[in-house]
Structures are given as C-alpha cells and as structure tokens.
Amino acid sequence: MNVAMIRNFPQAFTSVLLAVLTLSYSGAYAHHTLNPIEEIRGHQQYEGQLLRYDLINALARFRHLKSEELSFVSKAAALSAAAVIGVFSWPTAETTVWAARMLWHWSFFMSSFALISSAHQRLLRHLPGKDDLDYDEDKIMLALNLFLQPPLAPADLSAKVQPRRISRRMLWVWQCPTMLMSYSWVLFLVGYALHVLTPVFHPSQAEISPKAQIALVTVCGCGLVVLNFIFCACLCQIRLQKGAQG
C-alpha cells in the first residue's frame, strides 16, 4: 500500500495543485477543458467505424468549446489590460501604496500574455470540425497527442495495450490562457482594493516609492509568466512533431 501511495503521489500532488490554481475559474476549467478531455480519453480505444465517429465527435466538440473559450478570453484579457492602462492615468496612482502598483503591473503582464497564449488556436486546426468525419488514422493519433500521455510499449508484445492517461502537462497548456486572464482580473481587483485602502496604511508607505523594490518583484513575477509561456509553446511543438513522426 505504501509503495502504491508513493507511486501515485506525483499524480495526486499535480491534481491538488491544479485544483488550487484553477479555483478562481473552476467552472470554466471543467466545462471547456477537463470534461471534454475526459470524454476524449474515454473514446481513445475504438473498434469499428461507429466508435471511431464517437472519438471524432468528441474531438470536434472540444474544438468548438475551446474556440468559444479563447474568443471570450481574448476579449476579457483586452478589457483587463485596458483597465490597468486607465488606472495608471489616475493622478492618485502615483501616491498609492507600492503593492497596488506592483499588482497592476502583474495584471497587465498576465492579460497581455493571455492574449498571446490565445494563439492556441493553431493547435485547434489539428482537430476535426463538426462534420469532418473523413479523418484518417494519422490525424487521430496526432490529435490524441495533444491530450494524452505518450503510449507505453508493453513488455509483453502479446499483452493488451493499456489506455493512455490524460497528460497533466497538456491540461496545463490548454487551460493556461484562461488562467492568465482570470489571474489578471484577480490581481487588478486586489490592487484596486489596496489603492482604496491606501489611507489606512502608514503615510510613508504611500508617499515614498521604493522603485528598486517594485522593479525587482515585478520582474520576478513577469519572468514566471514568460517561462510558463515558453514551456507551453515548446511542449505544443514537441507534441506536434511526435505526431508527425509517429
């Protein structure tokens, strides 16, 4: 039992981490990402033309839902970025508490990368459309690589091939634009709350601008967003290359 718990610990830890990170948009995450991918995983082993159509329809549904989500994300992220730009035009923004300005910088950076990350649309081109039933085997394998872990070669060639599990890394990639957009609004609102509460803080905290401190912390936060964007882009490219080679 202890050995099994140790083996399952990374997957359990990842599940808990995803649950915490997606707390502010859990409904959208389940509806547009997790549930459709679960459906695709359930149809991955098909035998016969009818079951094959079920898989193609599941892939088409994911493409439709994700297109709707990314369209909303692009609009919401653009609005978030515009809100931050508007806030910095306020005369009182210069005298607000430094943490509020730092959060607004982070919010603007996240909303900007939410817009860039909406380029996930290019991945959707590898998925079938609603009436695209003439979808060959190579395209199906490429599509499954965008959701599931790589297939494991069984030690015994006569053994039945085990179903592929959902790739947690690809889950992260698919939900990333929504996460960035959601966090951009959360940080904007928290920063706004701090701005409103500025008179509550000690006057020195509102009037003295520790520019070096703001710059260092802001750059660290923005660096994490950049690294996450690079990770998602590289992982998508690797998955597409594996599908083309396989």
NORVEN-V133407 format. One record per run of one state. SS is the DSSP state (h for helix, s for strand, l for the rest). FROM is the first residue (numbers start at 1). LEN is the number of residues. If there is no record, write none. Layout:
{{SS	FROM	LEN} {SS	FROM	LEN}}
This chain:
{{l	1	1} {h	2	20} {l	22	1} {h	23	20} {l	43	6} {h	49	40} {l	89	2} {h	91	4} {l	95	3} {h	98	27} {l	125	12} {h	137	9} {l	146	2} {s	148	1} {l	149	17} {s	166	1} {l	167	1} {h	168	29} {l	197	1} {h	198	3} {l	201	2} {h	203	5} {l	208	3} {h	211	35} {l	246	1}}
